[in-house]
Amino acid sequence: MPSAAPNLASSQTAGDPYTPRVSMAPMALVLIALSAGIVIDRHLDPFETSTWITLALASITVACLGLRRALLSSVALLAAILAIGGGWHHYRWNELAADDLSWGASEMPRPAWARGVIIELLGTRTSEGYGHGDPQRVVTRLVVEITGISDGSL
């Protein structure tokens, strides 16, 4: 004789510890924590990338050790995500090589040139034209060692 399916509605009462208390998209907190780390690094610039990574690893350790305490583990995991956001932002914006071309970039468009030597040809491929009826175009990818740059002045 088949057993009746349990009534799920009756098992989720107000006293049930498995009933969610807050109705929120779970990834919203992750997005908020990640964004907060980026904003903190952008406006306060409190740590170097290695410090952000250390904070993330320490927070992940606390989250793993505190798995039996849901609140502690959740807060530590959100702190780790915040630290990952801050570390990613700091690395991408502050850890550029001294000869990186982006140091010379600004918001104002202006003429510029770069001189270099082709180191490696990565290949070519055909691509669609720019508009309807335009012929296909060939796109070449290559690695160039920059030997000189200028902001347009001689």
C-alpha positions in Angstrom: 0.0 0.0 0.0 1.6 3.3 -1.1 2.2 5.8 1.7 0.7 9.2 1.5 3.0 12.1 0.6 3.8 14.3 3.7 2.0 17.5 4.0 4.8 20.1 3.5 2.6 23.0 4.4 1.8 21.7 7.8 5.5 21.0 8.6 6.6 24.6 8.1 5.0 26.3 11.1 6.2 29.3 12.9 8.2 27.2 15.4 9.9 25.1 12.7 13.7 26.0 12.8 14.0 25.2 9.1 11.5 27.8 8.0 13.3 30.8 6.4 12.8 34.0 8.4 13.8 36.5 5.7 12.6 36.3 2.1 15.6 37.6 0.2 17.4 36.5 -2.9 20.5 34.7 -1.6 22.9 36.2 -4.2 21.8 39.7 -3.2 24.0 39.6 -0.1 26.9 38.3 -2.1 26.6 41.1 -4.6 26.3 43.7 -1.8 29.4 42.3 0.0 31.4 42.2 -3.3 30.4 45.7 -4.2 31.1 47.0 -0.7 34.7 45.6 -1.0 35.2 47.4 -4.3 33.8 50.7 -2.9 35.9 50.5 0.3 39.0 50.0 -1.7 38.1 52.7 -4.2 37.4 55.4 -1.7 39.4 54.5 1.4 42.3 52.5 -0.2 43.0 50.8 3.2 45.0 47.8 2.3 47.4 46.3 -0.3 46.3 43.4 -2.4 48.2 40.9 -0.2 46.4 42.2 2.9 43.0 41.8 1.2 44.0 38.2 0.3 45.0 37.5 3.9 41.7 38.9 5.2 39.8 36.7 2.7 41.7 33.6 3.7 41.3 34.3 7.4 37.5 34.9 6.9 37.2 31.7 5.0 39.0 29.8 7.8 36.6 31.3 10.4 33.6 30.4 8.2 34.8 26.8 7.9 35.6 26.4 11.6 32.3 27.9 12.6 30.1 25.8 10.4 28.0 24.8 13.4 27.2 28.4 14.1 25.2 29.6 11.1 25.4 33.3 11.8 29.1 33.3 12.5 29.8 31.3 9.4 27.6 33.4 7.2 29.1 36.7 8.4 32.6 35.3 7.9 31.8 34.2 4.4 30.4 37.6 3.5 33.5 39.2 5.0 35.6 36.9 2.7 33.6 38.0 -0.3 34.0 41.6 0.7 37.8 41.1 1.0 37.8 39.4 -2.4 36.1 42.3 -4.0 38.5 44.8 -2.4 41.5 42.7 -3.4 40.3 42.3 -6.9 39.7 46.1 -7.3 43.1 47.0 -5.7 45.0 44.5 -7.9 43.3 45.7 -11.1 43.7 49.4 -10.4 46.9 49.7 -8.4 49.2 46.9 -9.3 50.0 47.9 -12.8 53.5 47.5 -14.2 55.5 50.8 -14.4 55.6 50.6 -18.2 51.9 49.7 -18.6 50.2 51.8 -21.4 47.2 52.6 -19.2 49.3 55.0 -17.1 49.2 57.4 -20.0 45.5 57.1 -20.6 43.1 59.9 -19.6 39.4 60.7 -20.0 40.1 63.3 -22.7 40.6 61.7 -26.2 43.8 62.9 -27.9 46.0 61.6 -30.7 48.8 59.2 -29.8 51.1 56.6 -31.4 53.0 53.5 -30.3 56.0 51.9 -31.9 56.8 48.3 -31.4 58.2 45.0 -32.6 56.0 42.0 -33.4 57.0 39.2 -31.1 54.4 36.5 -31.9 51.7 36.1 -34.5 48.7 34.5 -32.7 46.7 33.9 -35.9 44.2 35.4 -38.3 40.4 34.9 -38.7 37.7 36.3 -40.9 34.9 38.4 -39.5 31.7 39.9 -40.8 31.9 43.3 -42.4 30.8 46.4 -40.6 27.5 46.7 -42.2 25.1 44.9 -44.5 26.8 44.3 -47.9 30.3 45.0 -46.6 32.9 42.4 -47.5 34.3 40.1 -44.8 37.4 41.5 -43.1 40.5 39.7 -41.8 41.4 40.2 -38.1 45.0 39.5 -37.1 46.0 38.9 -33.5 49.6 39.4 -32.4 51.9 40.2 -29.5 53.8 43.4 -29.8 56.7 44.6 -27.6 56.2 48.4 -27.3 59.5 50.3 -27.9 58.1 53.8 -27.8 54.9 55.8 -27.1 53.9 59.4 -27.5 50.9 61.4 -26.6 50.9 62.9 -30.1 53.6 65.6 -29.6 56.9 65.1 -31.3 
